[in-house]
Amino acid sequence: SPSEDEMIVALLENAKQVDEYLRTYSATSSDLPKHELDQLTEYFRAAKKKFGLLSSSEDIASERSNLVSSLNNYLNAAQSLCRQVWAKFDVPVMLVGLAHLVVSASITLFVAVECQL
């Protein structure tokens, strides 16, 4: 089983990947609100700083816990922002799609019945 240090490094690597993705995505799209993206960037910078100071801390167990909390908070905030932006349901468009499906199925059924007669 992985050690606590290995799990922290993996969590940091995951946060780096999310940060890189968000920066790349925001460079090509304006979907992510700049203010919230800036806040996420600051959370990530603070977590990286905590990671850099980890070995020089006297209370390393407390600092590890603090770092894990910071990284988890960053990842949760990033997840929340992405869900807020991407998980939007446009009910009228969904209803139009459903109507197209029903009409297409009806036409297919009608054609199939007519071909058998």
N, C-alpha and C positions, 0 to 999 in steps of 0.2 A: 504494500500500500504506500502511496506517496507521502513524503514527509510534509510537515507544515510549511517549510520553506519552499518546497516544490509546488505546493498548492498556491502559495502567495505569488510565486513567479508566474504560474499558469494564469491566475486571475489577472495579474498585471498585463500579461500578453493579450489576454482576451480584451481587456479595456483598451489597449493600444490598437487592436484591430477595429474595435467599435469607433474609436476616435478617428482613425484613418478613414474608415468608411463614411462617417458623418461629414468629415471635411471634404472628401471627394464628392459625395452626393450634393452637399451644399454649394459646391463650385459649379455644378451643372443644373441645379434646380433651386427655385426660391420657395419650395414647400416648407422648409424648416425655418421657423421664426428666428431671426438673427439674435434677438435678446436671449432666448432660451438656449440657442446654440452656444453663444458666448458664455453663458452660465455653466453649461456642460463642460466647455473647454477649461474653464477655471476650476471646476471640480476635479477634472483629470490632472491638471497641472499640480494642484494641491496634493493629490494622491501620489503622483510621481515624486514630488518633493519629500513626502513622508517615507517613501520607499528608499530614497537616497540617504535619508537620515537614520534609517533603521539600525544599521550596524553601529552607529555612534551613540545610541540611546542607552541609558543606564537601566531603564525598565523596559527591556525588549519585549517581554510578553504583552505588556499593555500597549506598546507601540504596534506590535503585530496585529493585535485585535483592532486597534484604531485604524490601521491601514486596510485591513480586510473590510471593515465597516465603510470606509471611504470609497473603496473600489466597488463594493456592492451598491452603495448609494448612487455612485456614478452610473453603473450599469442599469440600475432600476430607473433612474431618471432618463437615461437615453432610451430605454425601452418604452417608457411612458410617453415621451415626446414622439417617438416613431408611431406608436399606436394612435396617438391623438391626431397625427397628420395623415396617416395612411388608412386607418380603419374608418372610413367615412362611407356611409351607405346612402346612395341617392335613390330613394324610394320610387319616384316617378320613372327613372331610367330602368329600375328593376322591374317595374310593372310593364313597361313597354317590352322589355326582353321576354317576360313571361307571356305576354300577348303574342309575340312573334313565335314563341315555342308552341303555344296552343294552336295557332293558325297553321304553322308548318306541319304539326302532327295531324291536324284535321285534313289538310290537303293530301298528305301521304296516305292516310287511311282511306280517303275517298278514292284516290287513284288506285290503290290496291284492290278495293272492292269492285271498282268499275272494270279493272283488268280481268277479274275472275268471272265476270258476267258475260 
